[in-house]
Amino acid sequence: MPKLPIINSLRRRRKRSIPSNLLKAGPVLNLREGESVIVTYTSAADKMKVFSAFIHEGLENGDAIYYVHLDKESETVKTKLNEHGINVEKHEKDGTLCMKSQTEHFVSNGKLNYEKATVDSLNWWAEAKKKGYKHVRDIEDLGDFSFVNGQWQKYVTDYWLDPRWNDPSISEWVESKEPVGVVYNPFLMEITAINVEHMVETQVNELLKAFGKGTLVPARFIDLFENMDLFSRSIGLDHEPLIGRKILLEFDPVSNYEKVVDSLAKESTANVEPIFVFTSCTSSIHKHLAKQPTIKFFLTSISTYIPKSTSENEVFLPAKNAPLILDALSKVLETYADANVCFVFGILSELLTSVGREKTLMFLRHALDMLSSEKITGLFLLNTSAHQAEVVSQIRGLFNNLLTYDKDGLEVVKIS
């Protein structure tokens, strides 16, 4: 990546404006300690990209992995994990990675045995803790429940809702009791995956309500089936052709334009691609999306004078310091040099107001130059009603991809 004059100048003055500890690479899925996540998928979704990222992050972190996979995918799973840089043979040999088929986990001596499966899991977790692993990362791929002839109801009642998982009076592993189902102590993180390809919407809702004891969305929910190309689909693309595009979104501030950023964030998560949002700390985007754990925010504030972090996913930056914002962008690109990364910039109108047209255009040209890689996707938001037509035209001329969003929804003006 070329070193732009504005960045070089900044570094000569301060060497490093953004402290490295504020921008360290974090887990893309951002599955938190003690969290249980439901993932739904179909055969069209690349579930192994998600599973591999979860496992890879765990191995790098010093965690143990317990992975229950479909019987018919025993060899495919190992091949895919190896393709994603996971040495399956090595980690199985040293005990860090335990892989079992559904039959091996749930069927004992030719008979379905949820009791033994539960005890085996609990014992493996206990042994992993004794060995000094930081966490246990548990993946159970249930597929379409063909291993129980599609009778998922008994799986939920006899296994998922076994009190040893989520009753504090019985289980050493549970942190608290909530209506969303299993809430583990910080040693455990779990993904439960379900193939919903042959289910209608009412069946999926019924299943998820059962998992959540009557609550529709249990724990945290990642829908690979819907989200793999959620934003791309809305502009007539698949996910792959979206990667690398730099898009201008002109929006009406009274519309619910935040939905566009929300759909892009969900698509990025489903494809295990980190997403960074540059926006004001008081913006509608931050208000609506702050609870999404996979989004990493750079929040501009007029009361901030030096970069500071207030939480795992939020860094505050001075609102009027365009070079510092570019330096943050540069540091992210260095940190995620080999990954497909998505950026959202909701600060163009703010910069136009605070630092003026020329400095904003300079910032935008530098940012686009820095994002020129075909692996980097960028969405730039502009409130056109707040600026003169000449300014809007200048900004518009820098983009080959243009969208608008108003009360009538999203419209594609041009896609290169």
Secondary structure, DSSP 8 states (H G I E B T S, - for coil): ----HHHHHHHHHHS-SS-GGGS----SS---TT-EEEEEE-TTS-HHHHHHHHHHHHHHHT-EEEEEE-GGGHHHHHHHHHHTT--HHHHHHTTSEEEEEHHHHHEETTEE-HHHHHHHHHHHHHHHHHTT-S-EEEEEE-TTSGGGTT-HHHHIIIIIT-HHHH-TTT-SSB---BTTB--B-TTEEEEEEEE-TT--HHHHHHHHHHHTTT-SS-SEEEEHHHHTTHHHHHTT--HHHHTT-EEEEEE-TTS-THHHHHHHHHHHHHTT--EEEEEETTSHHHHHHTT-TTEEEEEEETT--S-EEEETTEEEEETT-HHHHHHHHHHHHHHTTTS-EEEEE--HHHHHHHT-HHHHHHHHHHHHHHT-STTEEEEEEE-GGGS-HHHHHHHHTT-SEEEEEETTEEEEEE--
